[in-house]
Amino acid sequence: MTGRVPNVALSTDAIWAAFSDPLRRFIRTRVANDAEAEDLLQEVFTKIHLKLAQLRDTERLAAWIYQIARNVVIDHLRTRAKAPAAVEVAEDLPEPAEAPALDAEVASCLRPLIERLPNPYREALVMTELDGKTQRELARAAGLSLSGAKSRVQRGREQLKALLLACCHVEFDRRGGVIAYEPRPGACRFCNPSTP
């Protein structure tokens, strides 16, 4: 796997330079005003500074930072919430801009997993997910009805997800975007060719 944030030194100053503006925007969209956002940003960086020595995987720096930010915002909203429903909404915060990059990184691991699927599902996912064909085109090529093609793609996706979750721990946002993932020790032989 490649690093998620290249060339960011592990110092609070360097992290501030690289992340303060996007974190400020991330926090500001979730709180009532600029002053609250600034206070929470300072709290996030205090936690980053205090916990930086505990960061074991520097390749996961961005995910680690945004997890701290999400937790700070959730804690803030919990203290202000008067109803449990408000807390439930806070726990389902939209993800930072880094999520698409993680989606792409996990997507690069999917081809070897797709190759392990039984043929009709493998063919369906290669055509629709990798080759960019529509499900209607799949239906024509495979001699299926459109609903049959949709069903085959759906079953293939379910099988692919099971394979992915067997080799990696993946966290998704509410829209299905990847917010964090970690290969399971010794289990991620499909995503990491160097693993036996």
ChimeraX attribute file (.defattr): number of C-alpha atoms within 10 A of each C-alpha:
attribute: neighborCount
match mode: 1-to-1
recipient: residues
	/A:1	12
	/A:2	8
	/A:3	13
	/A:4	16
	/A:5	15
	/A:6	10
	/A:7	9
	/A:8	15
	/A:9	12
	/A:10	14
	/A:11	13
	/A:12	15
	/A:13	13
	/A:14	13
	/A:15	18
	/A:16	14
	/A:17	11
	/A:18	15
	/A:19	16
	/A:20	17
	/A:21	12
	/A:22	13
	/A:23	23
	/A:24	19
	/A:25	15
	/A:26	21
	/A:27	26
	/A:28	19
	/A:29	12
	/A:30	17
	/A:31	15
	/A:32	10
	/A:33	11
	/A:34	14
	/A:35	11
	/A:36	16
	/A:37	21
	/A:38	16
	/A:39	12
	/A:40	21
	/A:41	23
	/A:42	14
	/A:43	16
	/A:44	25
	/A:45	22
	/A:46	13
	/A:47	15
	/A:48	21
	/A:49	16
	/A:50	11
	/A:51	11
	/A:52	18
	/A:53	10
	/A:54	8
	/A:55	13
	/A:56	9
	/A:57	9
	/A:58	17
	/A:59	16
	/A:60	17
	/A:61	20
	/A:62	20
	/A:63	20
	/A:64	17
	/A:65	18
	/A:66	22
	/A:67	17
	/A:68	18
	/A:69	24
	/A:70	24
	/A:71	14
	/A:72	18
	/A:73	25
	/A:74	20
	/A:75	15
	/A:76	16
	/A:77	18
	/A:78	17
	/A:79	9
	/A:80	11
	/A:81	13
	/A:82	10
	/A:83	9
	/A:84	9
	/A:85	9
	/A:86	13
	/A:87	18
	/A:88	12
	/A:89	12
	/A:90	19
	/A:91	15
	/A:92	13
	/A:93	14
	/A:94	18
	/A:95	19
	/A:96	19
	/A:97	13
	/A:98	16
	/A:99	19
	/A:100	14
	/A:101	14
	/A:102	18
	/A:103	17
	/A:104	13
	/A:105	17
	/A:106	19
	/A:107	14
	/A:108	12
	/A:109	17
	/A:110	19
	/A:111	17
	/A:112	14
	/A:113	19
	/A:114	26
	/A:115	16
	/A:116	14
	/A:117	17
	/A:118	11
	/A:119	12
	/A:120	13
	/A:121	24
	/A:122	21
	/A:123	19
	/A:124	28
	/A:125	27
	/A:126	17
	/A:127	18
	/A:128	16
	/A:129	18
	/A:130	13
	/A:131	10
	/A:132	11
	/A:133	14
	/A:134	13
	/A:135	23
	/A:136	17
	/A:137	16
	/A:138	24
	/A:139	18
	/A:140	12
	/A:141	12
	/A:142	14
	/A:143	11
	/A:144	15
	/A:145	14
	/A:146	15
	/A:147	12
	/A:148	16
	/A:149	23
	/A:150	18
	/A:151	15
	/A:152	22
	/A:153	24
	/A:154	15
	/A:155	16
	/A:156	22
	/A:157	19
	/A:158	13
	/A:159	19
	/A:160	22
	/A:161	15
	/A:162	13
	/A:163	18
	/A:164	21
	/A:165	16
	/A:166	14
	/A:167	20
	/A:168	20
	/A:169	13
	/A:170	18
	/A:171	14
	/A:172	14
	/A:173	14
	/A:174	11
	/A:175	9
	/A:176	9
	/A:177	18
	/A:178	22
	/A:179	22
	/A:180	20
	/A:181	18
	/A:182	14
	/A:183	18
	/A:184	14
	/A:185	10
	/A:186	10
	/A:187	14
	/A:188	22
	/A:189	17
	/A:190	21
	/A:191	21
	/A:192	15
	/A:193	10
	/A:194	8
	/A:195	11
	/A:196	9
